[in-house]
């Protein structure tokens, strides 16, 4: 999938009844058992090395458990 598909205007596409490509990708990965991805930040003013950890599945039990470790 092209980077342009990931950065698409998902709200507009969803509003006109289309499945945004980024949503299709997340659904494909979710069905493959992937619970999250690390992606570059698209926020205005961020630097190229800034990233976001995006979860679409999480919970209190392994393998979907999320916990903060601040050692």
mmCIF file of the N, C-alpha and C atoms, coordinates in Angstrom:
data_MODEL
# 
_entry.id   MODEL 
# 
loop_
_atom_site.group_PDB 
_atom_site.id 
_atom_site.type_symbol 
_atom_site.label_atom_id 
_atom_site.label_alt_id 
_atom_site.label_comp_id 
_atom_site.label_asym_id 
_atom_site.label_entity_id 
_atom_site.label_seq_id 
_atom_site.pdbx_PDB_ins_code 
_atom_site.Cartn_x 
_atom_site.Cartn_y 
_atom_site.Cartn_z 
_atom_site.occupancy 
_atom_site.B_iso_or_equiv 
_atom_site.pdbx_formal_charge 
_atom_site.auth_seq_id 
_atom_site.auth_comp_id 
_atom_site.auth_asym_id 
_atom_site.auth_atom_id 
_atom_site.pdbx_PDB_model_num 
ATOM 1   N N  . UNK A 1 1  ? 0.843   -1.170  0.000  1.00 0.00 ? 1  UNK A N  1 
ATOM 2   C CA . UNK A 1 1  ? 0.000   0.000   0.000  1.00 0.00 ? 1  UNK A CA 1 
ATOM 3   C C  . UNK A 1 1  ? 0.893   1.239   0.000  1.00 0.00 ? 1  UNK A C  1 
ATOM 4   N N  . UNK A 1 2  ? 0.527   2.196   -0.778 1.00 0.00 ? 2  UNK A N  1 
ATOM 5   C CA . UNK A 1 2  ? 1.304   3.433   -0.888 1.00 0.00 ? 2  UNK A CA 1 
ATOM 6   C C  . UNK A 1 2  ? 1.092   4.309   0.346  1.00 0.00 ? 2  UNK A C  1 
ATOM 7   N N  . UNK A 1 3  ? 2.127   5.094   0.686  1.00 0.00 ? 3  UNK A N  1 
ATOM 8   C CA . UNK A 1 3  ? 2.038   5.984   1.837  1.00 0.00 ? 3  UNK A CA 1 
ATOM 9   C C  . UNK A 1 3  ? 0.861   6.940   1.701  1.00 0.00 ? 3  UNK A C  1 
ATOM 10  N N  . UNK A 1 4  ? 0.547   7.361   0.478  1.00 0.00 ? 4  UNK A N  1 
ATOM 11  C CA . UNK A 1 4  ? -0.590  8.249   0.250  1.00 0.00 ? 4  UNK A CA 1 
ATOM 12  C C  . UNK A 1 4  ? -1.910  7.635   0.674  1.00 0.00 ? 4  UNK A C  1 
ATOM 13  N N  . UNK A 1 5  ? -2.023  6.318   0.601  1.00 0.00 ? 5  UNK A N  1 
ATOM 14  C CA . UNK A 1 5  ? -3.243  5.662   1.061  1.00 0.00 ? 5  UNK A CA 1 
ATOM 15  C C  . UNK A 1 5  ? -3.353  5.741   2.582  1.00 0.00 ? 5  UNK A C  1 
ATOM 16  N N  . UNK A 1 6  ? -2.229  5.633   3.247  1.00 0.00 ? 6  UNK A N  1 
ATOM 17  C CA . UNK A 1 6  ? -2.229  5.679   4.713  1.00 0.00 ? 6  UNK A CA 1 
ATOM 18  C C  . UNK A 1 6  ? -2.560  7.085   5.203  1.00 0.00 ? 6  UNK A C  1 
ATOM 19  N N  . UNK A 1 7  ? -2.122  8.100   4.479  1.00 0.00 ? 7  UNK A N  1 
ATOM 20  C CA . UNK A 1 7  ? -2.332  9.484   4.898  1.00 0.00 ? 7  UNK A CA 1 
ATOM 21  C C  . UNK A 1 7  ? -3.575  10.098  4.257  1.00 0.00 ? 7  UNK A C  1 
ATOM 22  N N  . UNK A 1 8  ? -4.457  9.283   3.727  1.00 0.00 ? 8  UNK A N  1 
ATOM 23  C CA . UNK A 1 8  ? -5.646  9.781   3.028  1.00 0.00 ? 8  UNK A CA 1 
ATOM 24  C C  . UNK A 1 8  ? -6.572  10.547  3.968  1.00 0.00 ? 8  UNK A C  1 
ATOM 25  N N  . UNK A 1 9  ? -7.483  11.308  3.377  1.00 0.00 ? 9  UNK A N  1 
ATOM 26  C CA . UNK A 1 9  ? -8.506  12.017  4.144  1.00 0.00 ? 9  UNK A CA 1 
ATOM 27  C C  . UNK A 1 9  ? -9.597  11.021  4.511  1.00 0.00 ? 9  UNK A C  1 
ATOM 28  N N  . UNK A 1 10 ? -9.330  10.261  5.583  1.00 0.00 ? 10 UNK A N  1 
ATOM 29  C CA . UNK A 1 10 ? -10.234 9.172   5.954  1.00 0.00 ? 10 UNK A CA 1 
ATOM 30  C C  . UNK A 1 10 ? -11.625 9.670   6.314  1.00 0.00 ? 10 UNK A C  1 
ATOM 31  N N  . UNK A 1 11 ? -11.725 10.823  6.948  1.00 0.00 ? 11 UNK A N  1 
ATOM 32  C CA . UNK A 1 11 ? -13.040 11.322  7.364  1.00 0.00 ? 11 UNK A CA 1 
ATOM 33  C C  . UNK A 1 11 ? -13.911 11.621  6.140  1.00 0.00 ? 11 UNK A C  1 
ATOM 34  N N  . UNK A 1 12 ? -13.321 12.235  5.124  1.00 0.00 ? 12 UNK A N  1 
ATOM 35  C CA . UNK A 1 12 ? -14.066 12.526  3.899  1.00 0.00 ? 12 UNK A CA 1 
ATOM 36  C C  . UNK A 1 12 ? -14.494 11.238  3.210  1.00 0.00 ? 12 UNK A C  1 
ATOM 37  N N  . UNK A 1 13 ? -13.552 10.314  3.069  1.00 0.00 ? 13 UNK A N  1 
ATOM 38  C CA . UNK A 1 13 ? -13.880 9.051   2.396  1.00 0.00 ? 13 UNK A CA 1 
ATOM 39  C C  . UNK A 1 13 ? -14.982 8.299   3.130  1.00 0.00 ? 13 UNK A C  1 
ATOM 40  N N  . UNK A 1 14 ? -14.915 8.296   4.439  1.00 0.00 ? 14 UNK A N  1 
ATOM 41  C CA . UNK A 1 14 ? -15.938 7.620   5.223  1.00 0.00 ? 14 UNK A CA 1 
ATOM 42  C C  . UNK A 1 14 ? -17.282 8.329   5.063  1.00 0.00 ? 14 UNK A C  1 
ATOM 43  N N  . UNK A 1 15 ? -17.270 9.663   5.004  1.00 0.00 ? 15 UNK A N  1 
ATOM 44  C CA . UNK A 1 15 ? -18.500 10.440  4.865  1.00 0.00 ? 15 UNK A CA 1 
ATOM 45  C C  . UNK A 1 15 ? -19.200 10.189  3.527  1.00 0.00 ? 15 UNK A C  1 
ATOM 46  N N  . UNK A 1 16 ? -18.440 9.891   2.490  1.00 0.00 ? 16 UNK A N  1 
ATOM 47  C CA . UNK A 1 16 ? -19.058 9.638   1.181  1.00 0.00 ? 16 UNK A CA 1 
ATOM 48  C C  . UNK A 1 16 ? -19.309 8.153   0.945  1.00 0.00 ? 16 UNK A C  1 
ATOM 49  N N  . UNK A 1 17 ? -19.145 7.363   2.011  1.00 0.00 ? 17 UNK A N  1 
ATOM 50  C CA . UNK A 1 17 ? -19.484 5.951   1.931  1.00 0.00 ? 17 UNK A CA 1 
ATOM 51  C C  . UNK A 1 17 ? -18.379 5.033   1.451  1.00 0.00 ? 17 UNK A C  1 
ATOM 52  N N  . UNK A 1 18 ? -17.170 5.535   1.352  1.00 0.00 ? 18 UNK A N  1 
ATOM 53  C CA . UNK A 1 18 ? -16.033 4.710   0.955  1.00 0.00 ? 18 UNK A CA 1 
ATOM 54  C C  . UNK A 1 18 ? -15.313 4.155   2.182  1.00 0.00 ? 18 UNK A C  1 
ATOM 55  N N  . UNK A 1 19 ? -14.674 3.024   2.007  1.00 0.00 ? 19 UNK A N  1 
ATOM 56  C CA . UNK A 1 19 ? -13.804 2.479   3.048  1.00 0.00 ? 19 UNK A CA 1 
ATOM 57  C C  . UNK A 1 19 ? -12.424 3.096   2.852  1.00 0.00 ? 19 UNK A C  1 
ATOM 58  N N  . UNK A 1 20 ? -11.967 3.921   3.791  1.00 0.00 ? 20 UNK A N  1 
ATOM 59  C CA . UNK A 1 20 ? -10.645 4.526   3.639  1.00 0.00 ? 20 UNK A CA 1 
ATOM 60  C C  . UNK A 1 20 ? -9.561  3.449   3.532  1.00 0.00 ? 20 UNK A C  1 
ATOM 61  N N  . UNK A 1 21 ? -8.579  3.626   2.644  1.00 0.00 ? 21 UNK A N  1 
ATOM 62  C CA . UNK A 1 21 ? -7.519  2.634   2.494  1.00 0.00 ? 21 UNK A CA 1 
ATOM 63  C C  . UNK A 1 21 ? -6.783  2.333   3.795  1.00 0.00 ? 21 UNK A C  1 
ATOM 64  N N  . UNK A 1 22 ? -6.605  3.334   4.640  1.00 0.00 ? 22 UNK A N  1 
ATOM 65  C CA . UNK A 1 22 ? -5.925  3.097   5.919  1.00 0.00 ? 22 UNK A CA 1 
ATOM 66  C C  . UNK A 1 22 ? -6.750  2.168   6.808  1.00 0.00 ? 22 UNK A C  1 
ATOM 67  N N  . UNK A 1 23 ? -8.068  2.263   6.734  1.00 0.00 ? 23 UNK A N  1 
ATOM 68  C CA . UNK A 1 23 ? -8.930  1.378   7.505  1.00 0.00 ? 23 UNK A CA 1 
ATOM 69  C C  . UNK A 1 23 ? -8.866  -0.038  6.953  1.00 0.00 ? 23 UNK A C  1 
ATOM 70  N N  . UNK A 1 24 ? -8.809  -0.150  5.628  1.00 0.00 ? 24 UNK A N  1 
ATOM 71  C CA . UNK A 1 24 ? -8.697  -1.474  5.008  1.00 0.00 ? 24 UNK A CA 1 
ATOM 72  C C  . UNK A 1 24 ? -7.391  -2.142  5.435  1.00 0.00 ? 24 UNK A C  1 
ATOM 73  N N  . UNK A 1 25 ? -6.302  -1.362  5.479  1.00 0.00 ? 25 UNK A N  1 
ATOM 74  C CA . UNK A 1 25 ? -5.015  -1.903  5.900  1.00 0.00 ? 25 UNK A CA 1 
ATOM 75  C C  . UNK A 1 25 ? -5.068  -2.353  7.361  1.00 0.00 ? 25 UNK A C  1 
ATOM 76  N N  . UNK A 1 26 ? -5.641  -1.528  8.233  1.00 0.00 ? 26 UNK A N  1 
ATOM 77  C CA . UNK A 1 26 ? -5.702  -1.914  9.643  1.00 0.00 ? 26 UNK A CA 1 
ATOM 78  C C  . UNK A 1 26 ? -6.561  -3.157  9.835  1.00 0.00 ? 26 UNK A C  1 
ATOM 79  N N  . UNK A 1 27 ? -7.631  -3.290  9.071  1.00 0.00 ? 27 UNK A N  1 
ATOM 80  C CA . UNK A 1 27 ? -8.475  -4.482  9.178  1.00 0.00 ? 27 UNK A CA 1 
ATOM 81  C C  . UNK A 1 27 ? -7.719  -5.722  8.711  1.00 0.00 ? 27 UNK A C  1 
ATOM 82  N N  . UNK A 1 28 ? -6.968  -5.601  7.624  1.00 0.00 ? 28 UNK A N  1 
ATOM 83  C CA . UNK A 1 28 ? -6.155  -6.722  7.128  1.00 0.00 ? 28 UNK A CA 1 
ATOM 84  C C  . UNK A 1 28 ? -5.152  -7.158  8.192  1.00 0.00 ? 28 UNK A C  1 
ATOM 85  N N  . UNK A 1 29 ? -4.457  -6.196  8.782  1.00 0.00 ? 29 UNK A N  1 
ATOM 86  C CA . UNK A 1 29 ? -3.468  -6.516  9.805  1.00 0.00 ? 29 UNK A CA 1 
ATOM 87  C C  . UNK A 1 29 ? -4.126  -7.091  11.054 1.00 0.00 ? 29 UNK A C  1 
ATOM 88  N N  . UNK A 1 30 ? -5.280  -6.531  11.440 1.00 0.00 ? 30 UNK A N  1 
ATOM 89  C CA . UNK A 1 30 ? -6.000  -7.041  12.611 1.00 0.00 ? 30 UNK A CA 1 
ATOM 90  C C  . UNK A 1 30 ? -6.385  -8.505  12.416 1.00 0.00 ? 30 UNK A C  1 
ATOM 91  N N  . UNK A 1 31 ? -6.861  -8.837  11.226 1.00 0.00 ? 31 UNK A N  1 
ATOM 92  C CA . UNK A 1 31 ? -7.240  -10.221 10.940 1.00 0.00 ? 31 UNK A CA 1 
ATOM 93  C C  . UNK A 1 31 ? -6.037  -11.162 10.936 1.00 0.00 ? 31 UNK A C  1 
ATOM 94  N N  . UNK A 1 32 ? -4.849  -10.603 10.719 1.00 0.00 ? 32 UNK A N  1 
ATOM 95  C CA . UNK A 1 32 ? -3.617  -11.388 10.770 1.00 0.00 ? 32 UNK A CA 1 
ATOM 96  C C  . UNK A 1 32 ? -3.049  -11.466 12.186 1.00 0.00 ? 32 UNK A C  1 
ATOM 97  N N  . UNK A 1 33 ? -3.761  -10.871 13.164 1.00 0.00 ? 33 UNK A N  1 
ATOM 98  C CA . UNK A 1 33 ? -3.337  -10.943 14.552 1.00 0.00 ? 33 UNK A CA 1 
ATOM 99  C C  . UNK A 1 33 ? -2.455  -9.806  15.019 1.00 0.00 ? 33 UNK A C  1 
ATOM 100 N N  . UNK A 1 34 ? -2.280  -8.793  14.195 1.00 0.00 ? 34 UNK A N  1 
ATOM 101 C CA . UNK A 1 34 ? -1.467  -7.636  14.571 1.00 0.00 ? 34 UNK A CA 1 
ATOM 102 C C  . UNK A 1 34 ? -2.338  -6.682  15.373 1.00 0.00 ? 34 UNK A C  1 
ATOM 103 N N  . UNK A 1 35 ? -1.901  -6.309  16.570 1.00 0.00 ? 35 UNK A N  1 
ATOM 104 C CA . UNK A 1 35 ? -2.695  -5.453  17.439 1.00 0.00 ? 35 UNK A CA 1 
ATOM 105 C C  . UNK A 1 35 ? -2.343  -3.984  17.367 1.00 0.00 ? 35 UNK A C  1 
ATOM 106 N N  . UNK A 1 36 ? -1.182  -3.649  16.785 1.00 0.00 ? 36 UNK A N  1 
ATOM 107 C CA . UNK A 1 36 ? -0.752  -2.254  16.731 1.00 0.00 ? 36 UNK A CA 1 
ATOM 108 C C  . UNK A 1 36 ? 0.359   -2.096  15.701 1.00 0.00 ? 36 UNK A C  1 
ATOM 109 N N  . UNK A 1 37 ? 0.591   -0.855  15.303 1.00 0.00 ? 37 UNK A N  1 
ATOM 110 C CA . UNK A 1 37 ? 1.694   -0.541  14.393 1.00 0.00 ? 37 UNK A CA 1 
ATOM 111 C C  . UNK A 1 37 ? 2.379   0.736   14.860 1.00 0.00 ? 37 UNK A C  1 
ATOM 112 N N  . UNK A 1 38 ? 3.625   0.859   14.525 1.00 0.00 ? 38 UNK A N  1 
ATOM 113 C CA . UNK A 1 38 ? 4.396   2.069   14.782 1.00 0.00 ? 38 UNK A CA 1 
ATOM 114 C C  . UNK A 1 38 ? 4.465   2.841   13.472 1.00 0.00 ? 38 UNK A C  1 
ATOM 115 N N  . UNK A 1 39 ? 3.950   4.079   13.483 1.00 0.00 ? 39 UNK A N  1 
ATOM 116 C CA . UNK A 1 39 ? 3.879   4.877   12.259 1.00 0.00 ? 39 UNK A CA 1 
ATOM 117 C C  . UNK A 1 39 ? 4.471   6.260   12.495 1.00 0.00 ? 39 UNK A C  1 
ATOM 118 N N  . UNK A 1 40 ? 4.980   6.882   11.437 1.00 0.00 ? 40 UNK A N  1 
ATOM 119 C CA . UNK A 1 40 ? 5.474   8.257   11.577 1.00 0.00 ? 40 UNK A CA 1 
ATOM 120 C C  . UNK A 1 40 ? 4.344   9.196   11.996 1.00 0.00 ? 40 UNK A C  1 
ATOM 121 N N  . UNK A 1 41 ? 4.665   10.164  12.826 1.00 0.00 ? 41 UNK A N  1 
ATOM 122 C CA . UNK A 1 41 ? 3.676   11.155  13.234 1.00 0.00 ? 41 UNK A CA 1 
ATOM 123 C C  . UNK A 1 41 ? 3.378   12.091  12.075 1.00 0.00 ? 41 UNK A C  1 
ATOM 124 N N  . UNK A 1 42 ? 2.099   12.398  11.888 1.00 0.00 ? 42 UNK A N  1 
ATOM 125 C CA . UNK A 1 42 ? 1.676   13.324  10.838 1.00 0.00 ? 42 UNK A CA 1 
ATOM 126 C C  . UNK A 1 42 ? 1.267   14.673  11.401 1.00 0.00 ? 42 UNK A C  1 
ATOM 127 N N  . UNK A 1 43 ? 1.481   14.879  12.694 1.00 0.00 ? 43 UNK A N  1 
ATOM 128 C CA . UNK A 1 43 ? 1.095   16.138  13.332 1.00 0.00 ? 43 UNK A CA 1 
ATOM 129 C C  . UNK A 1 43 ? 1.948   17.287  12.804 1.00 0.00 ? 43 UNK A C  1 
ATOM 130 N N  . UNK A 1 44 ? 1.324   18.425  12.668 1.00 0.00 ? 44 UNK A N  1 
ATOM 131 C CA . UNK A 1 44 ? 2.028   19.614  12.186 1.00 0.00 ? 44 UNK A CA 1 
ATOM 132 C C  . UNK A 1 44 ? 3.142   19.981  13.156 1.00 0.00 ? 44 UNK A C  1 
ATOM 133 N N  . UNK A 1 45 ? 4.325   20.233  12.624 1.00 0.00 ? 45 UNK A N  1 
ATOM 134 C CA . UNK A 1 45 ? 5.455   20.653  13.429 1.00 0.00 ? 45 UNK A CA 1 
ATOM 135 C C  . UNK A 1 45 ? 6.304   19.525  13.984 1.00 0.00 ? 45 UNK A C  1 
ATOM 136 N N  . UNK A 1 46 ? 5.935   18.266  13.722 1.00 0.00 ? 46 UNK A N  1 
ATOM 137 C CA . UNK A 1 46 ? 6.745   17.165  14.235 1.00 0.00 ? 46 UNK A CA 1 
ATOM 138 C C  . UNK A 1 46 ? 7.980   16.964  13.376 1.00 0.00 ? 46 UNK A C  1 
ATOM 139 N N  . UNK A 1 47 ? 8.947   16.319  13.947 1.00 0.00 ? 47 UNK A N  1 
ATOM 140 C CA . UNK A 1 47 ? 10.175  15.998  13.233 1.00 0.00 ? 47 UNK A CA 1 
ATOM 141 C C  . UNK A 1 47 ? 10.057  14.613  12.615 1.00 0.00 ? 47 UNK A C  1 
ATOM 142 N N  . UNK A 1 48 ? 10.908  14.324  11.660 1.00 0.00 ? 48 UNK A N  1 
ATOM 143 C CA . UNK A 1 48 ? 10.798  13.078  10.903 1.00 0.00 ? 48 UNK A CA 1 
ATOM 144 C C  . UNK A 1 48 ? 10.961  11.832  11.758 1.00 0.00 ? 48 UNK A C  1 
ATOM 145 N N  . UNK A 1 49 ? 11.621  11.939  12.909 1.00 0.00 ? 49 UNK A N  1 
ATOM 146 C CA . UNK A 1 49 ? 11.830  10.756  13.749 1.00 0.00 ? 49 UNK A CA 1 
ATOM 147 C C  . UNK A 1 49 ? 10.723  10.570  14.799 1.00 0.00 ? 49 UNK A C  1 
ATOM 148 N N  . UNK A 1 50 ? 9.735   11.452  14.834 1.00 0.00 ? 50 UNK A N  1 
ATOM 149 C CA . UNK A 1 50 ? 8.617   11.295  15.777 1.00 0.00 ? 50 UNK A CA 1 
ATOM 150 C C  . UNK A 1 50 ? 7.687   10.199  15.274 1.00 0.00 ? 50 UNK A C  1 
ATOM 151 N N  . UNK A 1 51 ? 7.261   9.346   16.189 1.00 0.00 ? 51 UNK A N  1 
ATOM 152 C CA . UNK A 1 51 ? 6.390   8.244   15.801 1.00 0.00 ? 51 UNK A CA 1 
ATOM 153 C C  . UNK A 1 51 ? 5.207   8.121   16.758 1.00 0.00 ? 51 UNK A C  1 
ATOM 154 N N  . UNK A 1 52 ? 4.209   7.418   16.301 1.00 0.00 ? 52 UNK A N  1 
ATOM 155 C CA . UNK A 1 52 ? 3.037   7.094   17.109 1.00 0.00 ? 52 UNK A CA 1 
ATOM 156 C C  . UNK A 1 52 ? 2.862   5.586   17.119 1.00 0.00 ? 52 UNK A C  1 
ATOM 157 N N  . UNK A 1 53 ? 2.506   5.055   18.263 1.00 0.00 ? 53 UNK A N  1 
ATOM 158 C CA . UNK A 1 53 ? 2.147   3.649   18.379 1.00 0.00 ? 53 UNK A CA 1 
ATOM 159 C C  . UNK A 1 53 ? 0.621   3.604   18.344 1.00 0.00 ? 53 UNK A C  1 
ATOM 160 N N  . UNK A 1 54 ? 0.084   3.045   17.269 1.00 0.00 ? 54 UNK A N  1 
ATOM 161 C CA . UNK A 1 54 ? -1.357  3.029   17.035 1.00 0.00 ? 54 UNK A CA 1 
ATOM 162 C C  . UNK A 1 54 ? -1.895  1.636   17.337 1.00 0.00 ? 54 UNK A C  1 
ATOM 163 N N  . UNK A 1 55 ? -2.803  1.561   18.314 1.00 0.00 ? 55 UNK A N  1 
ATOM 164 C CA . UNK A 1 55 ? -3.436  0.299   18.694 1.00 0.00 ? 55 UNK A CA 1 
ATOM 165 C C  . UNK A 1 55 ? -4.836  0.230   18.100 1.00 0.00 ? 55 UNK A C  1 
ATOM 166 N N  . UNK A 1 56 ? -5.233  -0.913  17.623 1.00 0.00 ? 56 UNK A N  1 
ATOM 167 C CA . UNK A 1 56 ? -6.635  -1.116  17.288 1.00 0.00 ? 56 UNK A CA 1 
ATOM 168 C C  . UNK A 1 56 ? -7.213  -2.285  18.057 1.00 0.00 ? 56 UNK A C  1 
ATOM 169 N N  . UNK A 1 57 ? -6.388  -2.983  18.791 1.00 0.00 ? 57 UNK A N  1 
ATOM 170 C CA . UNK A 1 57 ? -6.837  -4.012  19.709 1.00 0.00 ? 57 UNK A CA 1 
ATOM 171 C C  . UNK A 1 57 ? -5.966  -3.940  20.955 1.00 0.00 ? 57 UNK A C  1 
ATOM 172 N N  . UNK A 1 58 ? -6.591  -3.934  22.122 1.00 0.00 ? 58 UNK A N  1 
ATOM 173 C CA . UNK A 1 58 ? -5.846  -3.994  23.363 1.00 0.00 ? 58 UNK A CA 1 
ATOM 174 C C  . UNK A 1 58 ? -6.779  -4.501  24.447 1.00 0.00 ? 58 UNK A C  1 
ATOM 175 N N  . UNK A 1 59 ? -6.189  -4.876  25.543 1.00 0.00 ? 59 UNK A N  1 
ATOM 176 C CA . UNK A 1 59 ? -6.976  -5.386  26.648 1.00 0.00 ? 59 UNK A CA 1 
ATOM 177 C C  . UNK A 1 59 ? -6.091  -5.728  27.819 1.00 0.00 ? 59 UNK A C  1 
ATOM 178 N N  . UNK A 1 60 ? -6.669  -6.349  28.816 1.00 0.00 ? 60 UNK A N  1 
ATOM 179 C CA . UNK A 1 60 ? -5.937  -6.662  30.029 1.00 0.00 ? 60 UNK A CA 1 
ATOM 180 C C  . UNK A 1 60 ? -5.285  -8.026  30.038 1.00 0.00 ? 60 UNK A C  1 
ATOM 181 N N  . UNK A 1 61 ? -5.508  -8.809  29.006 1.00 0.00 ? 61 UNK A N  1 
ATOM 182 C CA . UNK A 1 61 ? -4.963  -10.160 28.962 1.00 0.00 ? 61 UNK A CA 1 
ATOM 183 C C  . UNK A 1 61 ? -3.959  -10.290 27.817 1.00 0.00 ? 61 UNK A C  1 
ATOM 184 N N  . UNK A 1 62 ? -2.882  -11.081 28.036 1.00 0.00 ? 62 UNK A N  1 
ATOM 185 C CA . UNK A 1 62 ? -1.974  -11.341 26.917 1.00 0.00 ? 62 UNK A CA 1 
ATOM 186 C C  . UNK A 1 62 ? -2.761  -12.002 25.798 1.00 0.00 ? 62 UNK A C  1 
ATOM 187 N N  . UNK A 1 63 ? -2.528  -11.806 24.584 1.00 0.00 ? 63 UNK A N  1 
ATOM 188 C CA . UNK A 1 63 ? -1.478  -11.102 23.918 1.00 0.00 ? 63 UNK A CA 1 
ATOM 189 C C  . UNK A 1 63 ? -1.856  -9.669  23.589 1.00 0.00 ? 63 UNK A C  1 
ATOM 190 N N  . UNK A 1 64 ? -2.993  -9.206  24.053 1.00 0.00 ? 64 UNK A N  1 
ATOM 191 C CA . UNK A 1 64 ? -3.433  -7.843  23.748 1.00 0.00 ? 64 UNK A CA 1 
ATOM 192 C C  . UNK A 1 64 ? -3.231  -6.896  24.916 1.00 0.00 ? 64 UNK A C  1 
ATOM 193 N N  . UNK A 1 65 ? -2.475  -7.302  25.911 1.00 0.00 ? 65 UNK A N  1 
ATOM 194 C CA . UNK A 1 65 ? -2.264  -6.518  27.105 1.00 0.00 ? 65 UNK A CA 1 
ATOM 195 C C  . UNK A 1 65 ? -1.358  -5.326  26.817 1.00 0.00 ? 65 UNK A C  1 
ATOM 196 N N  . UNK A 1 66 ? -1.740  -4.181  27.352 1.00 0.00 ? 66 UNK A N  1 
ATOM 197 C CA . UNK A 1 66 ? -0.942  -2.966  27.240 1.00 0.00 ? 66 UNK A CA 1 
ATOM 198 C C  . UNK A 1 66 ? -0.604  -2.511  28.653 1.00 0.00 ? 66 UNK A C  1 
ATOM 199 N N  . UNK A 1 67 ? 0.669   -2.283  28.902 1.00 0.00 ? 67 UNK A N  1 
ATOM 200 C CA . UNK A 1 67 ? 1.091   -1.818  30.224 1.00 0.00 ? 67 UNK A CA 1 
ATOM 201 C C  . UNK A 1 67 ? 2.202   -0.791  30.073 1.00 0.00 ? 67 UNK A C  1 
ATOM 202 N N  . UNK A 1 68 ? 2.189   0.197   30.927 1.00 0.00 ? 68 UNK A N  1 
ATOM 203 C CA . UNK A 1 68 ? 3.236   1.221   30.940 1.00 0.00 ? 68 UNK A CA 1 
ATOM 204 C C  . UNK A 1 68 ? 4.353   0.735   31.858 1.00 0.00 ? 68 UNK A C  1 
ATOM 205 N N  . UNK A 1 69 ? 5.564   0.766   31.340 1.00 0.00 ? 69 UNK A N  1 
ATOM 206 C CA . UNK A 1 69 ? 6.736   0.426   32.138 1.00 0.00 ? 69 UNK A CA 1 
ATOM 207 C C  . UNK A 1 69 ? 7.637   1.648   32.132 1.00 0.00 ? 69 UNK A C  1 
ATOM 208 N N  . UNK A 1 70 ? 7.824   2.255   33.258 1.00 0.00 ? 70 UNK A N  1 
ATOM 209 C CA . UNK A 1 70 ? 8.615   3.471   33.371 1.00 0.00 ? 70 UNK A CA 1 
ATOM 210 C C  . UNK A 1 70 ? 9.771   3.234   34.327 1.00 0.00 ? 70 UNK A C  1 
ATOM 211 N N  . UNK A 1 71 ? 10.757  2.499   33.822 1.00 0.00 ? 71 UNK A N  1 
ATOM 212 C CA . UNK A 1 71 ? 11.916  2.146   34.655 1.00 0.00 ? 71 UNK A CA 1 
ATOM 213 C C  . UNK A 1 71 ? 12.956  3.217   34.666 1.00 0.00 ? 71 UNK A C  1 
# 
